[in-house]
Amino acid sequence: MRVFLTCLLLFCCVFAEGQSLADLERQLDSLLNKQQKSEVVASLSYGNNPAYGAKTVNLEQPIVMKAYLSPSLTWYHKSGITAGASGYYLFDTDKKHWFEWDFTAGYDYTKKRNFLTGISYTRYVFADSTDVPVTPINNEIFSYFYYRKWWLHMGISLDLGWGAYTSGTRRLKEHVTGSDFNVIATVRHPFIFDGLLSSNDALLLQPSLSLTMGTANYYSQLSAFRYMGRSPKMKPNKGRPGKVLSFEDHTGFEPRAIDCTINASYLFNQFTFSPSFTVFKPLTGTEQQLMGYFTARLSYSF
């Protein structure tokens, strides 16, 4: 029965946004054994993401779901320093399937059992895709703190994105600069099961509930709202007869979304299979129905 339940959890549970928070704090500190070692992790992720819209920004356009493939290579030093790179290949597009490259460097402190914290910087490089709107947000600083002495782990994350882009011809150019800032409050609890199929495997289940608050002035791939595009407001259109409402596409700091995620990681020797699933509800904008997205990730550490 235990083997059946394990397989059910791993393969019948849909998959979600790829591992984050330094790969779930290096799989919860190597399943709480506090193993201090340096390693390189190569991984391949597959999933879908509703953040992709179209090349032309249209605030009335519905959010679409498209599948992507993402290879990555990350170095973890035993001191807590990390560095990595990843690419994103978008299916069902007419131009530039490889539309995004991410380069990240950071530090994660996991030496204490009662809390953990970390900070990272990511540089986004975008290609001229037909399915992803142009955005000035190409830099991100992401930091987090989790208190895990209690049964429920309480966490807070801060996410700042900024940047600029220039488009147009030599005679007529458009230069856009912008920034977004978000705060994510999270509660979660890890469940660990070892020795499921052999003496060298383990299963980590970690459900979490998060509230994202902040701004969404631009489309972006920030960690805080990777599942959301820009969320416009509607306001009265004064002084222009014949039109009652117009869109205001720059928003203030406010609750953005609430989401529930189930992360699962099956570890066997150097291999890790990590499916997860996220259901979220936007709290602002024109689309506030429940949505979901998934990823599945296969990693090998050496």
N, C-alpha and C positions, 0 to 999 in steps of 0.2 A: 504493500500500500504506500509506503514512504517513497519508493522509487516512482510509482505512478504519479503521486502528487508532485514530485519534483519535475518530472517531464511535463506535466500539465502546466505548471507554473512557468516553465522555460519556453515552451513552444506554443501554448494556447493563449498566453498573455501577449497582447500586441505590444509593439516596441515604441520607445519614446526618444525625445531629444537626447543626443549623445551624452555620455558621462561628462559631468562637470565637477566643479570644486576639486580640481586636481584629481580627477578620476575617483570621485567619492573617497577623497583623502587616502589615495592609494589603497582602494578596496578596504576602507576602514582600518588603516594601519595594519595591512596584511592580516585581517581578521583578528585584530587586537593583540597580535603577538609582538608588536612594536619592533619589527625587523628593520634595522637601519642598514640599507644597502643602496648602492647606485645601480640604475638599470636604464635601458633604452626600450621603449615600447613602440612597436609597429602595429597599427590597427587599420581596419577597414570598416566603415559604417555605411549603412543603407537605411533610408527613411523617407518620410514625406514631411513637408513643411508648408503651412498656409501663408507664410509671410511673402511669398513670391506673387507679384501681381503682373504688371506689364511694363514695357519700356516707357510708355507715356503715362505720366501720373494722372490718374482719374479717380477722384475721391468718391465717385458714385459707383465705381467698379467693384463687384463682389470679390471677396478673397477666394483664391483658387488653391488647389492642392496639387503639388507636383513632386515627383520622386527625385531623389538625388543620391549620389554615391560620393563618399568622402574618405580618401586615404590620409593617414597622418603618421608622423614620426615624432616622438617626444622623448626627451632625455630628462631623467629624474636623478639628481645628485642626493646622496644621503644627508647632506647638510640642509636640504629643503629647496635648493635652487632648481628651477625647471626651465626648459626651453623646448620649443617645438614648432612644427609647421604642418599645415593641412591644406588640402585643396578640395574644391566642391565641383562635381560634375552633375549638371542638371539634365535630366531626360526630357524629352518632348519639347524641344526648343529649336528654333531655326538658326540661331547664331550664337557662337561662343558657348559651347557646352561647359567648358571649364571657365566658369564665370567668376570665381572667387578664390583667393589664396589668403590664408591667415598665418601670421608669424607672431608667436607669443613667448614672453619671458616672464618669470615670476618667482615667488618664494612662498612656501607653505610651511608653517610651524605646527608640527603634530607630535611634539615630544611629550606633551602633558596629556594625561588621560581625561582631565575634566574640561578642557577647552582646546580649540584649534582655531587658527586664523591664517590668512594668506592674502597676497596681493599679486596682481598680474597686469601686464601691459600687452595689448594686442594691436598689431598693425594689419588693417584690411586692405587688400589690393583687389580691385574689381575690374573685370573685363567689360567690354561693350556688349552686354547681353540684351537680347530682345525681350526677356521676361522679368528682369529685375530693374526697378526704377533707379535712376541716378540719385545718389545721396552724398552729401558732404561728410557724413560720419564715417571716417576711416581710421580713427584712433579710439582706443578704449582702455580705461583703467577700471579694473574690477577688484574689489576687496570684500572679504567676508570674515565673520566671527561666529563661532558656534560654541555654546555652553552645553556640554554633554554629560554633566554629572547626574542629572535627573533622568527619569525614564523617557520623557520627551525631550529631545534636543531642541533648544531654542537658537535660532540663527538670524542674523541681520547681514545684508549685503548692500554695498554701495556701488553704483555703476555710472561712470561718467564717460560719455562719448563726444568727440568733437572732430572737426576737420574742415576741409574745403575742396571744391572742385571748380574747374573752368571748362566751359563748353562753348560751342559755336564756331564761327569762321574767323579768319584773321581780321576781317573788317568789323565783325559784330561778335563780341565775346561776352559770355555771362559768367561772372565769378560769384560763387555762393559759398558762404561760411555758415556754420551752425554748430549747435551742441544740444545734447540731451542728458538729463540726469534722472536716475531712478534709485529707489530704495525698495528692497525686497525683504519682507519678514517671513520667516519659515519655521514651522514645527515639523519634526520628523522623529522616527524611531527605527533603528536597524534590528533586523532579525537574522541570526546567524545559525546555519545548520551545517555541520561538518560530517565527513565520513558517509556521504549519501550513497555513492556508488563504489567508492574505493577509499583507501586511507589517505589519498592525495587530493581529494576534492572537497569543495565547500560551496554553499549557496548563501548569498547575501541578499536579503530583501529589505528595501528601505522605502516605505511610503512616506510622502511628505505633502504638506499643505502650505501654499504660499500666497501672499498678497503683494502685488507689485504696485508701487505708487511712484509717480514721477511725471515727466513730460514725454511727449511723442511728437516732436515738431517735424521729424524727418523719418523716412523709411531707413531702416538700419538692420544690422545683424547683431546688435548688442545682446549680451547674455540676459539682460533684464527683460527684454521683450522680443526674443528671437522668434516667437510664435505670432507676433502681431505686426501689422503694417501701421502706417500713420493713421491716427484716429482723429478725424476732423469733428468740429462742432458746427452746429447750424445756428445762425443768428439772424435777426431781422435785417433786411437790406434797406436802409433808409436813403431817401433822396434819389432813388432809381425807380420810377414808375413801371408797373407791369411785372415786377418781381417781388416776391414776398420774402423769400429766404435765400441766403447765400452760405457758402462754406467758409469757415474760419479754420485754416489748416495749421495754425500755430497754437498750441494749447499750454495752459498753465500746469503747475504741479498739482496732481490729483490722483485718486485711486485709478489704476489702469485696468487691472484684471486680477482675478483670483483663479488659482489652478491647483489641481491635485495630480501628483505624479507617483507612479510606482516604478522604482528602479530595481532591477534584478541583475545579479552578477553570479555566474557560475564559474568557479575557478578550478582548473585541473592542471596541475604542474605549472608550466609557463603560459598556458592558454587561459584566456578569460572571454566568456561569452556574456554580453551585457545587453539584454533587451529592456526597454522601459516604455511606458505609455503615459501621456499627459492629456488630461481633460481640462480645458480652461474656459472661462467666461469673461469676455471683455465687459468692463463696467462703464465705458464711454464710447462715443462714436455711433455710427449708423448700424453696425452689426454687433448685437449683443447676445446672440444665441450661443449655446454650448458648442464647442469645437474640440477636436482631438488631433494629435499627431504622434508619430512613433519614430523610433530608430532601433536598429539592431547593430551591435558592434562586436567584432571579433578581434581580439588583441593577442599579441605574443610578446613576451618580455625576455630580454637577454642581456 
